Amino acid sequence: MKNYFSKVDIRGIKIINKQHIARYNEVGKEFRHKILAIIGRFKIVRELAGFIPKSKRIKITGENKFPRLTINDFKIYRDKIKRDTCITLMATMKR
C-alpha cells in the first residue's frame, strides 16, 4: 500500500467480550460446527448458503446462542505487536 499512498495506517480489531469468546470456543468444539467448517471451505457451499433463509441459517450455525455485540465489545490496536494478534485488520490511506 505504501507504493501507492503517502500515508498508511493499519490497525487491528479484536472482540473483547468474554461471553462471546467463551461461546465461540464452545461452538468450535461441537460436531456440527466441525462439519460446517469442513464443507464451508467449498465456494459453492458458501454461495448456496446465501439462499438459506436467515431464520433457518441462524438455527444451523447457532448464531442465536451468541451475545449481541456493541461497539464497546471491540478494541482497536495500533501497536504492531498487539495488532498482529488480531484476525481483523483495517487500513486508512491518504494519497
VMD Tcl script that builds the backbone (N, CA, C; Angstrom):
set m [mol new atoms 285]
animate dup $m
set s [atomselect $m all]
$s set {name element resname resid chain x y z} {
  {N N MET 1 A 0.820 -1.182 0.000}
  {CA C MET 1 A 0.000 0.000 0.000}
  {C C MET 1 A 0.869 1.253 0.000}
  {N N LYS 2 A 2.036 1.155 0.617}
  {CA C LYS 2 A 2.899 2.329 0.696}
  {C C LYS 2 A 3.444 2.728 -0.665}
  {N N ASN 3 A 3.373 1.819 -1.641}
  {CA C ASN 3 A 3.785 2.154 -3.001}
  {C C ASN 3 A 2.791 3.099 -3.663}
  {N N TYR 4 A 1.550 3.117 -3.188}
  {CA C TYR 4 A 0.501 3.891 -3.828}
  {C C TYR 4 A -0.032 5.042 -2.988}
  {N N PHE 5 A 0.243 5.018 -1.695}
  {CA C PHE 5 A -0.294 6.044 -0.810}
  {C C PHE 5 A 0.820 6.672 0.017}
  {N N SER 6 A 0.694 7.973 0.289}
  {CA C SER 6 A 1.719 8.669 1.074}
  {C C SER 6 A 1.629 8.335 2.553}
  {N N LYS 7 A 0.421 8.015 3.007}
  {CA C LYS 7 A 0.240 7.670 4.423}
  {C C LYS 7 A -0.633 6.429 4.534}
  {N N VAL 8 A -0.154 5.449 5.286}
  {CA C VAL 8 A -0.894 4.216 5.504}
  {C C VAL 8 A -0.929 3.960 7.007}
  {N N ASP 9 A -2.116 3.731 7.534}
  {CA C ASP 9 A -2.274 3.437 8.955}
  {C C ASP 9 A -3.067 2.133 9.074}
  {N N ILE 10 A -2.433 1.100 9.626}
  {CA C ILE 10 A -3.080 -0.198 9.766}
  {C C ILE 10 A -3.337 -0.455 11.249}
  {N N ARG 11 A -4.545 -0.889 11.532}
  {CA C ARG 11 A -4.926 -1.196 12.915}
  {C C ARG 11 A -5.607 -2.550 12.967}
  {N N GLY 12 A -5.531 -3.176 14.130}
  {CA C GLY 12 A -6.186 -4.457 14.336}
  {C C GLY 12 A -7.438 -4.288 15.169}
  {N N ILE 13 A -8.434 -5.126 14.903}
  {CA C ILE 13 A -9.690 -5.085 15.645}
  {C C ILE 13 A -9.895 -6.450 16.286}
  {N N LYS 14 A -10.194 -6.437 17.576}
  {CA C LYS 14 A -10.371 -7.693 18.311}
  {C C LYS 14 A -11.621 -7.615 19.181}
  {N N ILE 15 A -12.353 -8.727 19.248}
  {CA C ILE 15 A -13.501 -8.818 20.156}
  {C C ILE 15 A -12.962 -9.041 21.570}
  {N N ILE 16 A -13.466 -8.260 22.512}
  {CA C ILE 16 A -13.004 -8.404 23.898}
  {C C ILE 16 A -14.131 -8.842 24.835}
  {N N ASN 17 A -15.319 -9.111 24.287}
  {CA C ASN 17 A -16.460 -9.566 25.086}
  {C C ASN 17 A -16.191 -11.010 25.533}
  {N N LYS 18 A -16.020 -11.219 26.828}
  {CA C LYS 18 A -15.638 -12.543 27.358}
  {C C LYS 18 A -16.699 -13.611 27.131}
  {N N GLN 19 A -17.983 -13.227 27.218}
  {CA C GLN 19 A -19.044 -14.204 26.970}
  {C C GLN 19 A -19.030 -14.666 25.508}
  {N N HIS 20 A -18.792 -13.740 24.600}
  {CA C HIS 20 A -18.735 -14.078 23.180}
  {C C HIS 20 A -17.552 -15.004 22.896}
  {N N ILE 21 A -16.407 -14.697 23.453}
  {CA C ILE 21 A -15.213 -15.517 23.246}
  {C C ILE 21 A -15.424 -16.922 23.804}
  {N N ALA 22 A -16.005 -17.013 24.999}
  {CA C ALA 22 A -16.258 -18.329 25.609}
  {C C ALA 22 A -17.231 -19.136 24.756}
  {N N ARG 23 A -18.285 -18.500 24.278}
  {CA C ARG 23 A -19.270 -19.202 23.436}
  {C C ARG 23 A -18.643 -19.629 22.113}
  {N N TYR 24 A -17.818 -18.780 21.546}
  {CA C TYR 24 A -17.123 -19.106 20.295}
  {C C TYR 24 A -16.262 -20.356 20.481}
  {N N ASN 25 A -15.555 -20.433 21.596}
  {CA C ASN 25 A -14.713 -21.601 21.869}
  {C C ASN 25 A -15.548 -22.865 22.080}
  {N N GLU 26 A -16.709 -22.728 22.731}
  {CA C GLU 26 A -17.607 -23.875 22.922}
  {C C GLU 26 A -18.155 -24.362 21.587}
  {N N VAL 27 A -18.592 -23.439 20.768}
  {CA C VAL 27 A -19.182 -23.782 19.472}
  {C C VAL 27 A -18.158 -24.506 18.591}
  {N N GLY 28 A -16.931 -24.068 18.642}
  {CA C GLY 28 A -15.890 -24.684 17.820}
  {C C GLY 28 A -15.672 -26.148 18.128}
  {N N LYS 29 A -16.064 -26.590 19.307}
  {CA C LYS 29 A -15.887 -27.987 19.706}
  {C C LYS 29 A -17.072 -28.863 19.310}
  {N N GLU 30 A -18.205 -28.244 18.949}
  {CA C GLU 30 A -19.397 -29.010 18.593}
  {C C GLU 30 A -19.197 -29.699 17.248}
  {N N PHE 31 A -19.692 -30.919 17.151}
  {CA C PHE 31 A -19.518 -31.738 15.948}
  {C C PHE 31 A -20.083 -31.056 14.704}
  {N N ARG 32 A -21.292 -30.475 14.828}
  {CA C ARG 32 A -21.906 -29.869 13.646}
  {C C ARG 32 A -21.076 -28.709 13.109}
  {N N HIS 33 A -20.388 -28.003 13.992}
  {CA C HIS 33 A -19.564 -26.884 13.542}
  {C C HIS 33 A -18.262 -27.361 12.909}
  {N N LYS 34 A -17.782 -28.503 13.344}
  {CA C LYS 34 A -16.611 -29.075 12.681}
  {C C LYS 34 A -16.970 -29.468 11.256}
  {N N ILE 35 A -18.150 -30.050 11.079}
  {CA C ILE 35 A -18.630 -30.419 9.741}
  {C C ILE 35 A -18.850 -29.163 8.893}
  {N N LEU 36 A -19.507 -28.146 9.480}
  {CA C LEU 36 A -19.743 -26.901 8.746}
  {C C LEU 36 A -18.433 -26.242 8.328}
  {N N ALA 37 A -17.426 -26.314 9.181}
  {CA C ALA 37 A -16.131 -25.724 8.848}
  {C C ALA 37 A -15.490 -26.437 7.664}
  {N N ILE 38 A -15.644 -27.757 7.607}
  {CA C ILE 38 A -15.057 -28.534 6.508}
  {C C ILE 38 A -15.786 -28.245 5.195}
  {N N ILE 39 A -17.120 -28.351 5.208}
  {CA C ILE 39 A -17.841 -28.151 3.944}
  {C C ILE 39 A -17.889 -26.673 3.546}
  {N N GLY 40 A -17.719 -25.794 4.508}
  {CA C GLY 40 A -17.717 -24.360 4.221}
  {C C GLY 40 A -16.494 -23.899 3.452}
  {N N ARG 41 A -15.511 -24.752 3.311}
  {CA C ARG 41 A -14.312 -24.411 2.531}
  {C C ARG 41 A -14.596 -24.379 1.033}
  {N N PHE 42 A -15.690 -25.012 0.634}
  {CA C PHE 42 A -16.031 -25.069 -0.785}
  {C C PHE 42 A -16.853 -23.841 -1.168}
  {N N LYS 43 A -16.422 -23.163 -2.200}
  {CA C LYS 43 A -17.073 -21.926 -2.629}
  {C C LYS 43 A -18.555 -22.144 -2.943}
  {N N ILE 44 A -18.877 -23.224 -3.600}
  {CA C ILE 44 A -20.268 -23.485 -3.978}
  {C C ILE 44 A -21.161 -23.599 -2.746}
  {N N VAL 45 A -20.641 -24.186 -1.666}
  {CA C VAL 45 A -21.415 -24.328 -0.430}
  {C C VAL 45 A -21.660 -22.949 0.183}
  {N N ARG 46 A -20.631 -22.112 0.195}
  {CA C ARG 46 A -20.792 -20.753 0.744}
  {C C ARG 46 A -21.803 -19.944 -0.067}
  {N N GLU 47 A -21.757 -20.112 -1.396}
  {CA C GLU 47 A -22.699 -19.380 -2.242}
  {C C GLU 47 A -24.127 -19.874 -2.038}
  {N N LEU 48 A -24.309 -21.177 -1.936}
  {CA C LEU 48 A -25.644 -21.732 -1.729}
  {C C LEU 48 A -26.199 -21.373 -0.353}
  {N N ALA 49 A -25.323 -21.229 0.626}
  {CA C ALA 49 A -25.762 -20.876 1.979}
  {C C ALA 49 A -26.473 -19.523 1.988}
  {N N GLY 50 A -26.133 -18.668 1.037}
  {CA C GLY 50 A -26.784 -17.367 0.941}
  {C C GLY 50 A -28.263 -17.457 0.602}
  {N N PHE 51 A -28.696 -18.599 0.065}
  {CA C PHE 51 A -30.102 -18.788 -0.288}
  {C C PHE 51 A -30.931 -19.371 0.856}
  {N N ILE 52 A -30.271 -19.786 1.927}
  {CA C ILE 52 A -30.998 -20.314 3.083}
  {C C ILE 52 A -31.594 -19.131 3.844}
  {N N PRO 53 A -32.884 -19.168 4.149}
  {CA C PRO 53 A -33.482 -18.060 4.911}
  {C C PRO 53 A -32.734 -17.829 6.227}
  {N N LYS 54 A -32.609 -16.572 6.596}
  {CA C LYS 54 A -31.819 -16.205 7.775}
  {C C LYS 54 A -32.271 -16.947 9.028}
  {N N SER 55 A -33.565 -17.106 9.231}
  {CA C SER 55 A -34.054 -17.782 10.440}
  {C C SER 55 A -33.576 -19.234 10.498}
  {N N LYS 56 A -33.519 -19.899 9.359}
  {CA C LYS 56 A -33.036 -21.291 9.304}
  {C C LYS 56 A -31.518 -21.338 9.473}
  {N N ARG 57 A -30.831 -20.392 8.803}
  {CA C ARG 57 A -29.363 -20.346 8.872}
  {C C ARG 57 A -28.883 -20.119 10.311}
  {N N ILE 58 A -29.599 -19.267 11.032}
  {CA C ILE 58 A -29.225 -18.976 12.423}
  {C C ILE 58 A -29.329 -20.235 13.286}
  {N N LYS 59 A -30.356 -21.049 13.036}
  {CA C LYS 59 A -30.503 -22.292 13.799}
  {C C LYS 59 A -29.402 -23.288 13.454}
  {N N ILE 60 A -29.015 -23.338 12.191}
  {CA C ILE 60 A -27.968 -24.270 11.760}
  {C C ILE 60 A -26.617 -23.867 12.336}
  {N N THR 61 A -26.299 -22.587 12.247}
  {CA C THR 61 A -24.977 -22.115 12.676}
  {C C THR 61 A -24.888 -21.868 14.179}
  {N N GLY 62 A -26.034 -21.667 14.833}
  {CA C GLY 62 A -26.020 -21.380 16.262}
  {C C GLY 62 A -25.726 -19.925 16.576}
  {N N GLU 63 A -25.873 -19.052 15.568}
  {CA C GLU 63 A -25.610 -17.623 15.776}
  {C C GLU 63 A -26.456 -17.039 16.896}
  {N N ASN 64 A -27.653 -17.596 17.090}
  {CA C ASN 64 A -28.561 -17.073 18.109}
  {C C ASN 64 A -28.065 -17.344 19.532}
  {N N LYS 65 A -27.072 -18.188 19.690}
  {CA C LYS 65 A -26.541 -18.509 21.018}
  {C C LYS 65 A -25.432 -17.558 21.454}
  {N N PHE 66 A -25.075 -16.629 20.572}
  {CA C PHE 66 A -24.030 -15.659 20.901}
  {C C PHE 66 A -24.649 -14.394 21.466}
  {N N PRO 67 A -23.963 -13.751 22.420}
  {CA C PRO 67 A -24.478 -12.475 22.929}
  {C C PRO 67 A -24.401 -11.412 21.835}
  {N N ARG 68 A -25.323 -10.478 21.866}
  {CA C ARG 68 A -25.287 -9.372 20.897}
  {C C ARG 68 A -24.115 -8.469 21.241}
  {N N LEU 69 A -23.387 -8.079 20.220}
  {CA C LEU 69 A -22.208 -7.247 20.428}
  {C C LEU 69 A -22.521 -5.787 20.160}
  {N N THR 70 A -21.833 -4.920 20.906}
  {CA C THR 70 A -21.929 -3.475 20.684}
  {C C THR 70 A -20.525 -2.965 20.391}
  {N N ILE 71 A -20.419 -1.718 20.110}
  {CA C ILE 71 A -19.108 -1.127 19.820}
  {C C ILE 71 A -18.153 -1.264 21.012}
  {N N ASN 72 A -18.703 -1.345 22.217}
  {CA C ASN 72 A -17.873 -1.479 23.416}
  {C C ASN 72 A -17.248 -2.870 23.562}
  {N N ASP 73 A -17.687 -3.826 22.737}
  {CA C ASP 73 A -17.167 -5.190 22.798}
  {C C ASP 73 A -15.954 -5.395 21.895}
  {N N PHE 74 A -15.464 -4.329 21.293}
  {CA C PHE 74 A -14.310 -4.400 20.399}
  {C C PHE 74 A -13.213 -3.470 20.878}
  {N N LYS 75 A -11.989 -3.833 20.559}
  {CA C LYS 75 A -10.852 -2.969 20.871}
  {C C LYS 75 A -10.030 -2.826 19.600}
  {N N ILE 76 A -9.541 -1.629 19.363}
  {CA C ILE 76 A -8.716 -1.353 18.192}
  {C C ILE 76 A -7.285 -1.153 18.659}
  {N N TYR 77 A -6.374 -1.869 18.005}
  {CA C TYR 77 A -4.958 -1.807 18.371}
  {C C TYR 77 A -4.153 -1.156 17.254}
  {N N ARG 78 A -3.319 -0.231 17.633}
  {CA C ARG 78 A -2.413 0.416 16.679}
  {C C ARG 78 A -1.016 -0.177 16.794}
  {N N ASP 79 A -0.627 -0.564 18.007}
  {CA C ASP 79 A 0.697 -1.132 18.267}
  {C C ASP 79 A 0.888 -2.404 17.429}
  {N N LYS 80 A 1.989 -2.511 16.712}
  {CA C LYS 80 A 2.216 -3.622 15.789}
  {C C LYS 80 A 2.154 -4.982 16.474}
  {N N ILE 81 A 2.722 -5.124 17.645}
  {CA C ILE 81 A 2.744 -6.422 18.328}
  {C C ILE 81 A 1.322 -6.865 18.665}
  {N N LYS 82 A 0.518 -5.989 19.243}
  {CA C LYS 82 A -0.873 -6.337 19.565}
  {C C LYS 82 A -1.714 -6.464 18.299}
  {N N ARG 83 A -1.457 -5.593 17.322}
  {CA C ARG 83 A -2.206 -5.620 16.070}
  {C C ARG 83 A -2.031 -6.946 15.348}
  {N N ASP 84 A -0.848 -7.514 15.417}
  {CA C ASP 84 A -0.563 -8.761 14.714}
  {C C ASP 84 A -1.267 -9.969 15.335}
  {N N THR 85 A -1.880 -9.805 16.510}
  {CA C THR 85 A -2.645 -10.897 17.116}
  {C C THR 85 A -4.114 -10.847 16.702}
  {N N CYS 86 A -4.498 -9.819 15.962}
  {CA C CYS 86 A -5.891 -9.624 15.560}
  {C C CYS 86 A -6.190 -10.368 14.264}
  {N N ILE 87 A -7.406 -10.893 14.178}
  {CA C ILE 87 A -7.851 -11.562 12.955}
  {C C ILE 87 A -8.313 -10.534 11.931}
  {N N THR 88 A -8.914 -9.452 12.394}
  {CA C THR 88 A -9.448 -8.424 11.505}
  {C C THR 88 A -8.534 -7.205 11.513}
  {N N LEU 89 A -8.205 -6.748 10.333}
  {CA C LEU 89 A -7.388 -5.542 10.191}
  {C C LEU 89 A -8.171 -4.491 9.413}
  {N N MET 90 A -7.835 -3.242 9.667}
  {CA C MET 90 A -8.403 -2.157 8.862}
  {C C MET 90 A -7.269 -1.209 8.504}
  {N N ALA 91 A -7.401 -0.585 7.374}
  {CA C ALA 91 A -6.363 0.349 6.928}
  {C C ALA 91 A -7.018 1.634 6.448}
  {N N THR 92 A -6.377 2.724 6.782}
  {CA C THR 92 A -6.759 4.017 6.204}
  {C C THR 92 A -5.556 4.521 5.431}
  {N N MET 93 A -5.829 5.051 4.269}
  {CA C MET 93 A -4.751 5.530 3.414}
  {C C MET 93 A -5.035 6.954 2.955}
  {N N LYS 94 A -3.945 7.659 2.644}
  {CA C LYS 94 A -4.059 9.010 2.115}
  {C C LYS 94 A -3.093 9.120 0.944}
  {N N ARG 95 A -3.586 9.687 -0.146}
  {CA C ARG 95 A -2.725 9.867 -1.325}
  {C C ARG 95 A -1.750 10.976 -1.124}
}
mol reanalyze $m
mol bondsrecalc $m
mol representation Tube
mol addrep $m
